[in-house]
Amino acid sequence: MYLKDAVALRLQELCSERCITIHELSLITGVSYSTLYNAAAGKTVVIRMHTIENICFGLDISIADFFKSGYFSQHLDL
């Protein structure tokens, strides 16, 4: 699994857990809809750490919580 795919799955998971759409996530986080949509669709090859920080701040989770997912351990082959 590529890192971009792990990020996409994690974004989808976070939205699903909170029963929100990508559009609502954009409003909550201040990250543009197109950035979030492309990331959640796996179309973004590189996502900036600043973007992930904004997502985490908006969702009131830590960066560690964002990456605390099996998707990332699959990517890192841990």
KOLKENU-667377 format. One record per atom (N, C-alpha, C, O, CB): residue number from 0; residue in one letter; chain; atom name; x, y, z. Coordinates in Angstrom, 1 decimal. Glycine has a CB too. Example, Ala and Ser with C-alpha at 12.3 -4.5 7.8 and 13.67 -1.06 7.14 Angstrom:
<recs>
+-----+-----+-------+------+--------+--------+--------+
|   n | res | chain | atom |   east |  north |     up |
+-----+-----+-------+------+--------+--------+--------+
|   0 |   a |     A |    N |   13.2 |   -5.7 |    7.8 |
|   0 |   a |     A |   CA |   12.3 |   -4.5 |    7.8 |
|   0 |   a |     A |    C |   13.2 |   -3.3 |    7.8 |
|   0 |   a |     A |    O |   14.2 |   -3.3 |    8.5 |
|   0 |   a |     A |   CB |   11.3 |   -4.5 |    9.0 |
|   1 |   s |     A |    N |   12.8 |   -2.2 |    7.1 |
|   1 |   s |     A |   CA |   13.7 |   -1.1 |    7.1 |
|   1 |   s |     A |    C |   12.9 |    0.0 |    7.9 |
|   1 |   s |     A |    O |   13.4 |    1.1 |    8.0 |
|   1 |   s |     A |   CB |   14.1 |   -0.6 |    5.7 |
+-----+-----+-------+------+--------+--------+--------+
</recs>
This chain:
<recs>
+-----+-----+-------+------+--------+--------+--------+
|   n | res | chain | atom |   east |  north |     up |
+-----+-----+-------+------+--------+--------+--------+
|   0 |   m |     A |    N |    0.9 |   -1.2 |    0.0 |
|   0 |   m |     A |   CA |    0.0 |    0.0 |    0.0 |
|   0 |   m |     A |    C |    0.9 |    1.2 |    0.0 |
|   0 |   m |     A |    O |    1.9 |    1.3 |    0.7 |
|   0 |   m |     A |   CB |   -1.0 |    0.0 |    1.2 |
|   1 |   y |     A |    N |    0.5 |    2.2 |   -0.8 |
|   1 |   y |     A |   CA |    1.3 |    3.5 |   -0.9 |
|   1 |   y |     A |    C |    0.8 |    4.4 |    0.3 |
|   1 |   y |     A |    O |   -0.3 |    4.3 |    0.7 |
|   1 |   y |     A |   CB |    1.1 |    4.1 |   -2.2 |
|   2 |   l |     A |    N |    1.6 |    5.3 |    0.7 |
|   2 |   l |     A |   CA |    1.3 |    6.2 |    1.7 |
|   2 |   l |     A |    C |    0.0 |    7.0 |    1.4 |
|   2 |   l |     A |    O |   -0.8 |    7.3 |    2.2 |
|   2 |   l |     A |   CB |    2.5 |    7.2 |    2.0 |
|   3 |   k |     A |    N |   -0.1 |    7.5 |    0.1 |
|   3 |   k |     A |   CA |   -1.2 |    8.3 |   -0.3 |
|   3 |   k |     A |    C |   -2.5 |    7.4 |   -0.1 |
|   3 |   k |     A |    O |   -3.6 |    8.0 |    0.2 |
|   3 |   k |     A |   CB |   -1.1 |    8.7 |   -1.8 |
|   4 |   d |     A |    N |   -2.4 |    6.1 |   -0.3 |
|   4 |   d |     A |   CA |   -3.6 |    5.3 |   -0.1 |
|   4 |   d |     A |    C |   -4.0 |    5.2 |    1.3 |
|   4 |   d |     A |    O |   -5.2 |    5.1 |    1.7 |
|   4 |   d |     A |   CB |   -3.4 |    3.9 |   -0.7 |
|   5 |   a |     A |    N |   -3.0 |    5.1 |    2.2 |
|   5 |   a |     A |   CA |   -3.2 |    5.0 |    3.6 |
|   5 |   a |     A |    C |   -3.8 |    6.3 |    4.1 |
|   5 |   a |     A |    O |   -4.8 |    6.3 |    4.9 |
|   5 |   a |     A |   CB |   -1.9 |    4.8 |    4.4 |
|   6 |   v |     A |    N |   -3.4 |    7.5 |    3.6 |
|   6 |   v |     A |   CA |   -4.0 |    8.8 |    4.0 |
|   6 |   v |     A |    C |   -5.4 |    8.8 |    3.5 |
|   6 |   v |     A |    O |   -6.3 |    9.2 |    4.3 |
|   6 |   v |     A |   CB |   -3.1 |    9.9 |    3.4 |
|   7 |   a |     A |    N |   -5.7 |    8.4 |    2.3 |
|   7 |   a |     A |   CA |   -7.0 |    8.4 |    1.8 |
|   7 |   a |     A |    C |   -8.0 |    7.5 |    2.6 |
|   7 |   a |     A |    O |   -9.0 |    8.0 |    3.0 |
|   7 |   a |     A |   CB |   -7.0 |    7.8 |    0.3 |
|   8 |   l |     A |    N |   -7.5 |    6.3 |    3.0 |
|   8 |   l |     A |   CA |   -8.4 |    5.5 |    3.8 |
|   8 |   l |     A |    C |   -8.6 |    6.1 |    5.2 |
|   8 |   l |     A |    O |   -9.7 |    6.0 |    5.7 |
|   8 |   l |     A |   CB |   -7.7 |    4.1 |    3.9 |
|   9 |   r |     A |    N |   -7.6 |    6.7 |    5.7 |
|   9 |   r |     A |   CA |   -7.7 |    7.3 |    7.1 |
|   9 |   r |     A |    C |   -8.7 |    8.5 |    7.1 |
|   9 |   r |     A |    O |   -9.5 |    8.6 |    8.0 |
|   9 |   r |     A |   CB |   -6.3 |    7.7 |    7.6 |
|  10 |   l |     A |    N |   -8.6 |    9.3 |    6.0 |
|  10 |   l |     A |   CA |   -9.5 |   10.4 |    5.9 |
|  10 |   l |     A |    C |  -11.0 |    9.9 |    5.8 |
|  10 |   l |     A |    O |  -11.9 |   10.4 |    6.4 |
|  10 |   l |     A |   CB |   -9.2 |   11.3 |    4.7 |
|  11 |   q |     A |    N |  -11.2 |    8.9 |    5.0 |
|  11 |   q |     A |   CA |  -12.5 |    8.3 |    4.8 |
|  11 |   q |     A |    C |  -13.0 |    7.7 |    6.1 |
|  11 |   q |     A |    O |  -14.2 |    7.9 |    6.5 |
|  11 |   q |     A |   CB |  -12.5 |    7.2 |    3.7 |
|  12 |   e |     A |    N |  -12.1 |    7.1 |    6.9 |
|  12 |   e |     A |   CA |  -12.5 |    6.5 |    8.1 |
|  12 |   e |     A |    C |  -12.8 |    7.6 |    9.2 |
|  12 |   e |     A |    O |  -13.9 |    7.4 |    9.8 |
|  12 |   e |     A |   CB |  -11.3 |    5.6 |    8.7 |
|  13 |   l |     A |    N |  -12.1 |    8.6 |    9.2 |
|  13 |   l |     A |   CA |  -12.4 |    9.7 |   10.2 |
|  13 |   l |     A |    C |  -13.7 |   10.4 |    9.9 |
|  13 |   l |     A |    O |  -14.5 |   10.7 |   10.8 |
|  13 |   l |     A |   CB |  -11.2 |   10.7 |   10.2 |
|  14 |   c |     A |    N |  -14.0 |   10.6 |    8.6 |
|  14 |   c |     A |   CA |  -15.3 |   11.1 |    8.2 |
|  14 |   c |     A |    C |  -16.4 |   10.2 |    8.5 |
|  14 |   c |     A |    O |  -17.5 |   10.6 |    9.0 |
|  14 |   c |     A |   CB |  -15.3 |   11.5 |    6.7 |
|  15 |   s |     A |    N |  -16.2 |    8.9 |    8.3 |
|  15 |   s |     A |   CA |  -17.2 |    7.9 |    8.6 |
|  15 |   s |     A |    C |  -17.5 |    7.9 |   10.1 |
|  15 |   s |     A |    O |  -18.7 |    7.8 |   10.5 |
|  15 |   s |     A |   CB |  -16.8 |    6.6 |    8.0 |
|  16 |   e |     A |    N |  -16.5 |    7.9 |   10.9 |
|  16 |   e |     A |   CA |  -16.6 |    7.8 |   12.3 |
|  16 |   e |     A |    C |  -17.4 |    9.0 |   12.9 |
|  16 |   e |     A |    O |  -18.2 |    8.9 |   13.8 |
|  16 |   e |     A |   CB |  -15.3 |    7.8 |   13.0 |
|  17 |   r |     A |    N |  -17.3 |   10.1 |   12.2 |
|  17 |   r |     A |   CA |  -17.9 |   11.4 |   12.7 |
|  17 |   r |     A |    C |  -19.2 |   11.7 |   11.9 |
|  17 |   r |     A |    O |  -19.9 |   12.7 |   12.2 |
|  17 |   r |     A |   CB |  -17.0 |   12.5 |   12.6 |
|  18 |   c |     A |    N |  -19.5 |   10.8 |   11.0 |
|  18 |   c |     A |   CA |  -20.7 |   11.0 |   10.1 |
|  18 |   c |     A |    C |  -20.7 |   12.4 |    9.5 |
|  18 |   c |     A |    O |  -21.7 |   13.1 |    9.5 |
|  18 |   c |     A |   CB |  -22.0 |   10.8 |   11.0 |
|  19 |   i |     A |    N |  -19.6 |   12.7 |    8.9 |
|  19 |   i |     A |   CA |  -19.4 |   14.0 |    8.1 |
|  19 |   i |     A |    C |  -18.9 |   13.7 |    6.7 |
|  19 |   i |     A |    O |  -18.3 |   12.6 |    6.5 |
|  19 |   i |     A |   CB |  -18.5 |   14.9 |    8.9 |
|  20 |   t |     A |    N |  -19.2 |   14.6 |    5.8 |
|  20 |   t |     A |   CA |  -18.7 |   14.5 |    4.5 |
|  20 |   t |     A |    C |  -17.3 |   15.2 |    4.3 |
|  20 |   t |     A |    O |  -16.9 |   15.9 |    5.2 |
|  20 |   t |     A |   CB |  -19.7 |   15.1 |    3.5 |
|  21 |   i |     A |    N |  -16.7 |   15.0 |    3.2 |
|  21 |   i |     A |   CA |  -15.5 |   15.7 |    2.9 |
|  21 |   i |     A |    C |  -15.7 |   17.2 |    2.9 |
|  21 |   i |     A |    O |  -14.9 |   18.0 |    3.4 |
|  21 |   i |     A |   CB |  -14.9 |   15.3 |    1.5 |
|  22 |   h |     A |    N |  -16.9 |   17.6 |    2.4 |
|  22 |   h |     A |   CA |  -17.2 |   19.1 |    2.4 |
|  22 |   h |     A |    C |  -17.3 |   19.6 |    3.8 |
|  22 |   h |     A |    O |  -16.8 |   20.7 |    4.1 |
|  22 |   h |     A |   CB |  -18.6 |   19.3 |    1.7 |
|  23 |   e |     A |    N |  -18.0 |   18.8 |    4.7 |
|  23 |   e |     A |   CA |  -18.1 |   19.3 |    6.1 |
|  23 |   e |     A |    C |  -16.7 |   19.3 |    6.8 |
|  23 |   e |     A |    O |  -16.4 |   20.1 |    7.6 |
|  23 |   e |     A |   CB |  -19.0 |   18.3 |    6.9 |
|  24 |   l |     A |    N |  -15.8 |   18.3 |    6.4 |
|  24 |   l |     A |   CA |  -14.5 |   18.3 |    6.9 |
|  24 |   l |     A |    C |  -13.7 |   19.5 |    6.5 |
|  24 |   l |     A |    O |  -13.0 |   20.1 |    7.3 |
|  24 |   l |     A |   CB |  -13.7 |   17.0 |    6.5 |
|  25 |   s |     A |    N |  -13.9 |   19.9 |    5.3 |
|  25 |   s |     A |   CA |  -13.3 |   21.1 |    4.8 |
|  25 |   s |     A |    C |  -13.7 |   22.4 |    5.6 |
|  25 |   s |     A |    O |  -12.9 |   23.2 |    6.0 |
|  25 |   s |     A |   CB |  -13.7 |   21.4 |    3.3 |
|  26 |   l |     A |    N |  -15.0 |   22.4 |    5.9 |
|  26 |   l |     A |   CA |  -15.5 |   23.6 |    6.7 |
|  26 |   l |     A |    C |  -15.0 |   23.6 |    8.1 |
|  26 |   l |     A |    O |  -14.6 |   24.6 |    8.7 |
|  26 |   l |     A |   CB |  -17.1 |   23.6 |    6.7 |
|  27 |   i |     A |    N |  -14.8 |   22.4 |    8.7 |
|  27 |   i |     A |   CA |  -14.4 |   22.2 |   10.1 |
|  27 |   i |     A |    C |  -12.9 |   22.6 |   10.2 |
|  27 |   i |     A |    O |  -12.4 |   23.2 |   11.1 |
|  27 |   i |     A |   CB |  -14.6 |   20.8 |   10.6 |
|  28 |   t |     A |    N |  -12.1 |   22.1 |    9.2 |
|  28 |   t |     A |   CA |  -10.6 |   22.2 |    9.2 |
|  28 |   t |     A |    C |  -10.1 |   23.4 |    8.6 |
|  28 |   t |     A |    O |   -8.9 |   23.8 |    8.9 |
|  28 |   t |     A |   CB |  -10.0 |   21.0 |    8.6 |
|  29 |   g |     A |    N |  -10.8 |   24.1 |    7.7 |
|  29 |   g |     A |   CA |  -10.2 |   25.2 |    6.9 |
|  29 |   g |     A |    C |   -9.4 |   24.7 |    5.8 |
|  29 |   g |     A |    O |   -8.8 |   25.6 |    5.1 |
|  29 |   g |     A |   CB |   -9.5 |   26.1 |    7.8 |
|  30 |   v |     A |    N |   -9.3 |   23.4 |    5.5 |
|  30 |   v |     A |   CA |   -8.5 |   22.9 |    4.4 |
|  30 |   v |     A |    C |   -9.5 |   22.9 |    3.2 |
|  30 |   v |     A |    O |  -10.7 |   22.5 |    3.3 |
|  30 |   v |     A |   CB |   -8.0 |   21.5 |    4.7 |
|  31 |   s |     A |    N |   -9.0 |   23.3 |    2.0 |
|  31 |   s |     A |   CA |   -9.9 |   23.4 |    0.9 |
|  31 |   s |     A |    C |  -10.5 |   22.1 |    0.5 |
|  31 |   s |     A |    O |   -9.9 |   21.0 |    0.7 |
|  31 |   s |     A |   CB |   -9.1 |   24.0 |   -0.3 |
|  32 |   y |     A |    N |  -11.7 |   22.2 |    0.0 |
|  32 |   y |     A |   CA |  -12.5 |   21.0 |   -0.4 |
|  32 |   y |     A |    C |  -11.7 |   20.2 |   -1.4 |
|  32 |   y |     A |    O |  -11.6 |   18.9 |   -1.3 |
|  32 |   y |     A |   CB |  -13.8 |   21.4 |   -0.9 |
|  33 |   s |     A |    N |  -11.1 |   20.8 |   -2.4 |
|  33 |   s |     A |   CA |  -10.4 |   20.1 |   -3.5 |
|  33 |   s |     A |    C |   -9.2 |   19.4 |   -2.9 |
|  33 |   s |     A |    O |   -8.9 |   18.3 |   -3.3 |
|  33 |   s |     A |   CB |   -9.9 |   21.1 |   -4.5 |
|  34 |   t |     A |    N |   -8.5 |   20.0 |   -1.9 |
|  34 |   t |     A |   CA |   -7.4 |   19.3 |   -1.3 |
|  34 |   t |     A |    C |   -7.8 |   18.0 |   -0.6 |
|  34 |   t |     A |    O |   -7.2 |   17.0 |   -0.8 |
|  34 |   t |     A |   CB |   -6.6 |   20.2 |   -0.3 |
|  35 |   l |     A |    N |   -8.9 |   18.2 |    0.2 |
|  35 |   l |     A |   CA |   -9.4 |   17.0 |    0.9 |
|  35 |   l |     A |    C |  -10.0 |   16.0 |    0.0 |
|  35 |   l |     A |    O |   -9.8 |   14.8 |    0.2 |
|  35 |   l |     A |   CB |  -10.4 |   17.4 |    2.0 |
|  36 |   y |     A |    N |  -10.7 |   16.4 |   -1.0 |
|  36 |   y |     A |   CA |  -11.4 |   15.5 |   -1.9 |
|  36 |   y |     A |    C |  -10.3 |   14.6 |   -2.6 |
|  36 |   y |     A |    O |  -10.4 |   13.4 |   -2.7 |
|  36 |   y |     A |   CB |  -12.2 |   16.2 |   -2.9 |
|  37 |   n |     A |    N |   -9.3 |   15.3 |   -3.1 |
|  37 |   n |     A |   CA |   -8.2 |   14.6 |   -3.8 |
|  37 |   n |     A |    C |   -7.4 |   13.7 |   -2.9 |
|  37 |   n |     A |    O |   -7.1 |   12.6 |   -3.3 |
|  37 |   n |     A |   CB |   -7.3 |   15.6 |   -4.5 |
|  38 |   a |     A |    N |   -7.2 |   14.1 |   -1.7 |
|  38 |   a |     A |   CA |   -6.5 |   13.3 |   -0.7 |
|  38 |   a |     A |    C |   -7.3 |   12.0 |   -0.4 |
|  38 |   a |     A |    O |   -6.8 |   10.9 |   -0.4 |
|  38 |   a |     A |   CB |   -6.1 |   14.0 |    0.5 |
|  39 |   a |     A |    N |   -8.6 |   12.2 |   -0.1 |
|  39 |   a |     A |   CA |   -9.5 |   11.1 |    0.2 |
|  39 |   a |     A |    C |   -9.7 |   10.2 |   -0.9 |
|  39 |   a |     A |    O |  -10.1 |    9.0 |   -0.7 |
|  39 |   a |     A |   CB |  -10.8 |   11.7 |    0.7 |
|  40 |   a |     A |    N |   -9.6 |   10.7 |   -2.1 |
|  40 |   a |     A |   CA |   -9.8 |    9.8 |   -3.3 |
|  40 |   a |     A |    C |   -8.5 |    9.2 |   -3.8 |
|  40 |   a |     A |    O |   -8.5 |    8.4 |   -4.7 |
|  40 |   a |     A |   CB |  -10.3 |   10.7 |   -4.5 |
|  41 |   g |     A |    N |   -7.4 |    9.4 |   -3.0 |
|  41 |   g |     A |   CA |   -6.1 |    8.8 |   -3.4 |
|  41 |   g |     A |    C |   -5.5 |    9.4 |   -4.6 |
|  41 |   g |     A |    O |   -4.5 |    8.8 |   -5.2 |
|  41 |   g |     A |   CB |   -6.3 |    7.4 |   -3.6 |
|  42 |   k |     A |    N |   -5.9 |   10.6 |   -5.0 |
|  42 |   k |     A |   CA |   -5.3 |   11.3 |   -6.1 |
|  42 |   k |     A |    C |   -4.1 |   12.2 |   -5.8 |
|  42 |   k |     A |    O |   -3.4 |   12.6 |   -6.7 |
|  42 |   k |     A |   CB |   -6.4 |   12.1 |   -6.8 |
|  43 |   t |     A |    N |   -4.0 |   12.5 |   -4.5 |
|  43 |   t |     A |   CA |   -2.9 |   13.3 |   -4.1 |
|  43 |   t |     A |    C |   -1.7 |   12.5 |   -3.8 |
|  43 |   t |     A |    O |   -1.7 |   11.6 |   -2.9 |
|  43 |   t |     A |   CB |   -3.3 |   14.2 |   -2.8 |
|  44 |   v |     A |    N |   -0.6 |   12.7 |   -4.5 |
|  44 |   v |     A |   CA |    0.6 |   11.9 |   -4.3 |
|  44 |   v |     A |    C |    1.3 |   12.4 |   -3.0 |
|  44 |   v |     A |    O |    1.9 |   11.6 |   -2.2 |
|  44 |   v |     A |   CB |    1.6 |   12.1 |   -5.5 |
|  45 |   v |     A |    N |    1.3 |   13.7 |   -2.7 |
|  45 |   v |     A |   CA |    2.0 |   14.3 |   -1.6 |
|  45 |   v |     A |    C |    1.0 |   15.2 |   -0.8 |
|  45 |   v |     A |    O |    0.4 |   16.0 |   -1.4 |
|  45 |   v |     A |   CB |    3.3 |   15.1 |   -2.0 |
|  46 |   i |     A |    N |    0.9 |   14.9 |    0.5 |
|  46 |   i |     A |   CA |    0.1 |   15.8 |    1.3 |
|  46 |   i |     A |    C |    1.0 |   16.4 |    2.3 |
|  46 |   i |     A |    O |    1.8 |   15.7 |    3.0 |
|  46 |   i |     A |   CB |   -1.1 |   15.0 |    2.0 |
|  47 |   r |     A |    N |    0.9 |   17.7 |    2.5 |
|  47 |   r |     A |   CA |    1.8 |   18.4 |    3.4 |
|  47 |   r |     A |    C |    1.4 |   18.1 |    4.9 |
|  47 |   r |     A |    O |    0.3 |   17.9 |    5.2 |
|  47 |   r |     A |   CB |    1.7 |   19.9 |    3.1 |
|  48 |   m |     A |    N |    2.5 |   18.1 |    5.7 |
|  48 |   m |     A |   CA |    2.3 |   17.9 |    7.1 |
|  48 |   m |     A |    C |    1.4 |   19.0 |    7.7 |
|  48 |   m |     A |    O |    0.6 |   18.8 |    8.6 |
|  48 |   m |     A |   CB |    3.6 |   17.8 |    7.8 |
|  49 |   h |     A |    N |    1.5 |   20.2 |    7.2 |
|  49 |   h |     A |   CA |    0.7 |   21.3 |    7.6 |
|  49 |   h |     A |    C |   -0.8 |   21.0 |    7.4 |
|  49 |   h |     A |    O |   -1.6 |   21.4 |    8.2 |
|  49 |   h |     A |   CB |    1.1 |   22.6 |    6.9 |
|  50 |   t |     A |    N |   -1.1 |   20.4 |    6.3 |
|  50 |   t |     A |   CA |   -2.5 |   20.0 |    6.0 |
|  50 |   t |     A |    C |   -3.0 |   19.0 |    7.0 |
|  50 |   t |     A |    O |   -4.1 |   19.1 |    7.5 |
|  50 |   t |     A |   CB |   -2.6 |   19.5 |    4.5 |
|  51 |   i |     A |    N |   -2.2 |   18.0 |    7.3 |
|  51 |   i |     A |   CA |   -2.5 |   17.0 |    8.3 |
|  51 |   i |     A |    C |   -2.7 |   17.6 |    9.7 |
|  51 |   i |     A |    O |   -3.6 |   17.3 |   10.4 |
|  51 |   i |     A |   CB |   -1.5 |   15.9 |    8.3 |
|  52 |   e |     A |    N |   -1.8 |   18.6 |   10.0 |
|  52 |   e |     A |   CA |   -2.0 |   19.3 |   11.3 |
|  52 |   e |     A |    C |   -3.3 |   20.0 |   11.3 |
|  52 |   e |     A |    O |   -4.0 |   20.0 |   12.4 |
|  52 |   e |     A |   CB |   -0.8 |   20.3 |   11.5 |
|  53 |   n |     A |    N |   -3.7 |   20.7 |   10.2 |
|  53 |   n |     A |   CA |   -5.0 |   21.4 |   10.2 |
|  53 |   n |     A |    C |   -6.2 |   20.4 |   10.3 |
|  53 |   n |     A |    O |   -7.2 |   20.7 |   11.0 |
|  53 |   n |     A |   CB |   -5.1 |   22.2 |    8.9 |
|  54 |   i |     A |    N |   -6.1 |   19.3 |    9.7 |
|  54 |   i |     A |   CA |   -7.1 |   18.3 |    9.8 |
|  54 |   i |     A |    C |   -7.2 |   17.8 |   11.3 |
|  54 |   i |     A |    O |   -8.3 |   17.7 |   11.9 |
|  54 |   i |     A |   CB |   -6.8 |   17.1 |    8.9 |
|  55 |   c |     A |    N |   -6.1 |   17.5 |   11.9 |
|  55 |   c |     A |   CA |   -6.1 |   17.0 |   13.3 |
|  55 |   c |     A |    C |   -6.6 |   18.1 |   14.2 |
|  55 |   c |     A |    O |   -7.4 |   17.8 |   15.1 |
|  55 |   c |     A |   CB |   -4.6 |   16.7 |   13.7 |
|  56 |   f |     A |    N |   -6.2 |   19.4 |   14.0 |
|  56 |   f |     A |   CA |   -6.7 |   20.4 |   14.9 |
|  56 |   f |     A |    C |   -8.2 |   20.6 |   14.8 |
|  56 |   f |     A |    O |   -8.9 |   20.7 |   15.8 |
|  56 |   f |     A |   CB |   -6.0 |   21.8 |   14.5 |
|  57 |   g |     A |    N |   -8.7 |   20.5 |   13.5 |
|  57 |   g |     A |   CA |  -10.2 |   20.6 |   13.3 |
|  57 |   g |     A |    C |  -11.0 |   19.5 |   13.9 |
|  57 |   g |     A |    O |  -12.1 |   19.7 |   14.3 |
|  57 |   g |     A |   CB |  -10.4 |   20.7 |   11.8 |
|  58 |   l |     A |    N |  -10.4 |   18.3 |   13.9 |
|  58 |   l |     A |   CA |  -11.1 |   17.1 |   14.4 |
|  58 |   l |     A |    C |  -10.7 |   16.9 |   15.9 |
|  58 |   l |     A |    O |  -11.3 |   16.0 |   16.5 |
|  58 |   l |     A |   CB |  -10.7 |   15.9 |   13.6 |
|  59 |   d |     A |    N |   -9.9 |   17.8 |   16.5 |
|  59 |   d |     A |   CA |   -9.5 |   17.7 |   17.9 |
|  59 |   d |     A |    C |   -8.9 |   16.3 |   18.2 |
|  59 |   d |     A |    O |   -9.2 |   15.6 |   19.2 |
|  59 |   d |     A |   CB |  -10.7 |   17.9 |   18.8 |
|  60 |   i |     A |    N |   -7.9 |   15.9 |   17.3 |
|  60 |   i |     A |   CA |   -7.1 |   14.7 |   17.5 |
|  60 |   i |     A |    C |   -5.7 |   15.1 |   17.4 |
|  60 |   i |     A |    O |   -5.3 |   16.1 |   16.8 |
|  60 |   i |     A |   CB |   -7.5 |   13.6 |   16.5 |
|  61 |   s |     A |    N |   -4.8 |   14.2 |   17.9 |
|  61 |   s |     A |   CA |   -3.4 |   14.5 |   17.8 |
|  61 |   s |     A |    C |   -2.9 |   13.9 |   16.5 |
|  61 |   s |     A |    O |   -3.6 |   13.1 |   15.8 |
|  61 |   s |     A |   CB |   -2.6 |   13.8 |   19.0 |
|  62 |   i |     A |    N |   -1.7 |   14.4 |   16.1 |
|  62 |   i |     A |   CA |   -1.1 |   13.8 |   14.9 |
|  62 |   i |     A |    C |   -0.8 |   12.3 |   15.1 |
|  62 |   i |     A |    O |   -1.0 |   11.5 |   14.1 |
|  62 |   i |     A |   CB |    0.2 |   14.6 |   14.5 |
|  63 |   a |     A |    N |   -0.5 |   12.0 |   16.3 |
|  63 |   a |     A |   CA |   -0.2 |   10.5 |   16.6 |
|  63 |   a |     A |    C |   -1.5 |    9.7 |   16.4 |
|  63 |   a |     A |    O |   -1.5 |    8.6 |   15.8 |
|  63 |   a |     A |   CB |    0.3 |   10.4 |   18.0 |
|  64 |   d |     A |    N |   -2.7 |   10.3 |   16.8 |
|  64 |   d |     A |   CA |   -3.9 |    9.6 |   16.6 |
|  64 |   d |     A |    C |   -4.3 |    9.5 |   15.1 |
|  64 |   d |     A |    O |   -4.8 |    8.4 |   14.7 |
|  64 |   d |     A |   CB |   -5.1 |   10.4 |   17.2 |
|  65 |   f |     A |    N |   -3.9 |   10.5 |   14.3 |
|  65 |   f |     A |   CA |   -4.1 |   10.4 |   12.8 |
|  65 |   f |     A |    C |   -3.4 |    9.2 |   12.3 |
|  65 |   f |     A |    O |   -3.9 |    8.4 |   11.5 |
|  65 |   f |     A |   CB |   -3.7 |   11.7 |   12.1 |
|  66 |   f |     A |    N |   -2.1 |    9.0 |   12.7 |
|  66 |   f |     A |   CA |   -1.3 |    8.0 |   12.1 |
|  66 |   f |     A |    C |   -1.4 |    6.7 |   12.9 |
|  66 |   f |     A |    O |   -0.8 |    5.7 |   12.5 |
|  66 |   f |     A |   CB |    0.1 |    8.4 |   12.1 |
|  67 |   k |     A |    N |   -2.2 |    6.7 |   13.9 |
|  67 |   k |     A |   CA |   -2.4 |    5.4 |   14.7 |
|  67 |   k |     A |    C |   -3.5 |    4.6 |   14.1 |
|  67 |   k |     A |    O |   -4.6 |    4.5 |   14.5 |
|  67 |   k |     A |   CB |   -2.8 |    5.7 |   16.2 |
|  68 |   s |     A |    N |   -3.1 |    4.0 |   13.0 |
|  68 |   s |     A |   CA |   -4.0 |    3.2 |   12.2 |
|  68 |   s |     A |    C |   -3.3 |    2.1 |   11.5 |
|  68 |   s |     A |    O |   -2.1 |    2.2 |   11.1 |
|  68 |   s |     A |   CB |   -4.8 |    4.1 |   11.2 |
|  69 |   g |     A |    N |   -3.9 |    1.0 |   11.3 |
|  69 |   g |     A |   CA |   -3.3 |   -0.2 |   10.6 |
|  69 |   g |     A |    C |   -2.9 |    0.2 |    9.2 |
|  69 |   g |     A |    O |   -2.0 |   -0.5 |    8.6 |
|  69 |   g |     A |   CB |   -4.2 |   -1.3 |   10.6 |
|  70 |   y |     A |    N |   -3.6 |    1.2 |    8.6 |
|  70 |   y |     A |   CA |   -3.2 |    1.5 |    7.2 |
|  70 |   y |     A |    C |   -1.8 |    2.0 |    7.1 |
|  70 |   y |     A |    O |   -1.1 |    1.7 |    6.1 |
|  70 |   y |     A |   CB |   -4.2 |    2.7 |    6.8 |
|  71 |   f |     A |    N |   -1.3 |    2.7 |    8.1 |
|  71 |   f |     A |   CA |    0.1 |    3.2 |    8.1 |
|  71 |   f |     A |    C |    1.1 |    2.1 |    8.4 |
|  71 |   f |     A |    O |    2.2 |    2.1 |    7.9 |
|  71 |   f |     A |   CB |    0.2 |    4.4 |    9.0 |
|  72 |   s |     A |    N |    0.7 |    1.2 |    9.3 |
|  72 |   s |     A |   CA |    1.7 |    0.1 |    9.6 |
|  72 |   s |     A |    C |    1.8 |   -0.8 |    8.4 |
|  72 |   s |     A |    O |    2.8 |   -1.4 |    8.2 |
|  72 |   s |     A |   CB |    1.2 |   -0.7 |   10.8 |
|  73 |   q |     A |    N |    0.7 |   -0.9 |    7.6 |
|  73 |   q |     A |   CA |    0.8 |   -1.7 |    6.4 |
|  73 |   q |     A |    C |    1.8 |   -1.0 |    5.4 |
|  73 |   q |     A |    O |    2.6 |   -1.7 |    4.7 |
|  73 |   q |     A |   CB |   -0.6 |   -1.9 |    5.7 |
|  74 |   h |     A |    N |    1.7 |    0.3 |    5.3 |
|  74 |   h |     A |   CA |    2.5 |    1.1 |    4.4 |
|  74 |   h |     A |    C |    4.0 |    0.9 |    4.8 |
|  74 |   h |     A |    O |    4.9 |    0.8 |    4.0 |
|  74 |   h |     A |   CB |    2.1 |    2.5 |    4.4 |
|  75 |   l |     A |    N |    4.2 |    1.0 |    6.1 |
|  75 |   l |     A |   CA |    5.6 |    1.0 |    6.6 |
|  75 |   l |     A |    C |    6.1 |   -0.5 |    6.8 |
|  75 |   l |     A |    O |    7.3 |   -0.7 |    7.1 |
|  75 |   l |     A |   CB |    5.7 |    1.7 |    8.0 |
|  76 |   d |     A |    N |    5.2 |   -1.4 |    6.6 |
|  76 |   d |     A |   CA |    5.5 |   -2.8 |    6.7 |
|  76 |   d |     A |    C |    6.1 |   -3.2 |    8.0 |
|  76 |   d |     A |    O |    7.2 |   -3.8 |    8.1 |
|  76 |   d |     A |   CB |    6.5 |   -3.2 |    5.6 |
|  77 |   l |     A |    N |    5.4 |   -2.7 |    9.1 |
|  77 |   l |     A |   CA |    5.9 |   -3.0 |   10.5 |
|  77 |   l |     A |    C |    5.4 |   -4.3 |   11.0 |
|  77 |   l |     A |    O |    5.7 |   -4.7 |   12.1 |
|  77 |   l |     A |   CB |    5.4 |   -1.8 |   11.4 |
+-----+-----+-------+------+--------+--------+--------+
</recs>
